[in-house]
Amino acid sequence: MTSNNKLNILVIMSDQHNHKITGCYGDTAVRTPNIDGLAAGGMRFSNTYCPAPICVPSRMSFMSGRRPHENRVMDNFDILSSRIITWPEKLKGAGYHTALIGRMHFEGP
């Protein structure tokens, strides 16, 4: 728990990675002790899908909860409009400290 009694939220998203290639999803050959430990103490998703066949539209859909065509992000060169509210923005408004680390393509107008 954080100092303001809010639960900590950590989302790890890997690019071009099959979830089955981790110990917490049953792979016995690959060793992923840190991810396995996080999964053991948190939440794993087993029924998910990717809304687009390429990464940027998929990431923007994940962040906004909207389909790629609704975001107007259809390829890896498009940028999510700053007018579209994301769930981290909602969390920040609810008093959470938020941070994005990695490629998110939020540097648009």
C-alpha positions in Angstrom: 0.0 0.0 0.0 1.1 3.5 -0.6 1.3 6.2 2.0 -2.2 7.4 1.1 -3.7 3.9 1.5 -4.0 3.2 -2.3 -3.0 -0.1 -3.7 0.1 -0.1 -5.8 -0.4 -0.9 -9.5 2.4 -2.2 -11.7 1.7 -3.1 -15.4 4.5 -4.9 -17.3 3.9 -5.1 -21.0 6.4 -6.7 -23.3 6.6 -6.2 -27.0 6.5 -9.2 -29.3 6.5 -11.7 -26.5 4.3 -14.8 -26.1 3.0 -14.9 -22.5 3.5 -18.7 -22.4 7.3 -18.2 -22.4 7.4 -17.4 -18.7 7.4 -19.7 -15.7 4.2 -18.3 -14.2 2.3 -19.4 -17.4 3.8 -22.9 -17.3 7.0 -22.9 -19.3 9.5 -25.2 -17.6 12.5 -24.4 -19.7 12.6 -20.7 -19.4 13.5 -19.2 -16.0 11.7 -16.0 -15.1 11.9 -15.8 -11.3 11.2 -12.1 -10.9 8.2 -12.1 -13.2 7.0 -15.3 -11.6 7.3 -13.7 -8.1 5.3 -10.6 -9.2 2.7 -12.9 -10.7 2.4 -15.0 -7.5 1.7 -11.9 -5.4 -0.5 -10.1 -7.9 -2.7 -10.7 -10.8 -2.2 -12.5 -14.1 -4.5 -12.4 -17.2 -5.2 -15.5 -19.1 -7.9 -14.4 -21.5 -6.7 -11.3 -23.4 -6.4 -10.3 -27.0 -4.4 -7.8 -29.1 -6.6 -5.2 -30.8 -4.2 -4.6 -33.6 -1.4 -6.7 -35.4 1.2 -4.0 -34.7 2.5 -2.5 -31.5 1.6 1.2 -31.4 -2.1 0.9 -32.2 -2.3 -2.0 -29.6 -0.6 0.0 -26.9 -2.8 3.1 -27.5 -5.9 0.9 -27.3 -4.6 -0.6 -24.0 -4.0 2.9 -22.6 -7.3 4.4 -23.7 -9.7 1.5 -23.7 -10.7 2.5 -27.2 -10.3 0.6 -30.6 -7.5 1.7 -32.9 -9.9 3.4 -35.4 -11.5 5.4 -32.5 -8.0 6.6 -31.4 -7.1 7.3 -35.1 -3.9 5.3 -34.4 -3.8 2.8 -37.2 0.0 2.3 -37.7 3.3 2.6 -35.9 3.8 6.2 -37.1 0.5 7.6 -35.6 0.5 9.3 -32.3 -2.3 9.3 -29.7 -4.0 12.7 -29.4 -3.5 14.4 -26.0 -7.3 15.0 -26.1 -7.9 11.3 -25.5 -7.9 10.5 -21.8 -5.9 7.4 -20.7 -6.4 5.3 -17.6 -3.1 6.6 -16.0 -4.5 10.1 -16.3 -7.6 8.9 -14.5 -5.4 7.3 -11.8 -3.5 10.5 -11.4 -6.7 12.4 -10.9 -7.6 9.9 -8.2 -4.4 10.7 -6.3 -2.0 8.1 -7.6 1.6 8.9 -8.6 1.9 7.6 -12.1 4.9 6.9 -14.4 5.3 5.4 -17.8 8.7 3.8 -18.6 9.4 2.7 -22.1 8.0 3.3 -25.6 4.5 4.7 -25.3 4.3 7.3 -28.1 2.6 9.9 -26.0 4.7 12.8 -27.4 2.0 14.1 -29.7 0.3 17.4 -29.7 
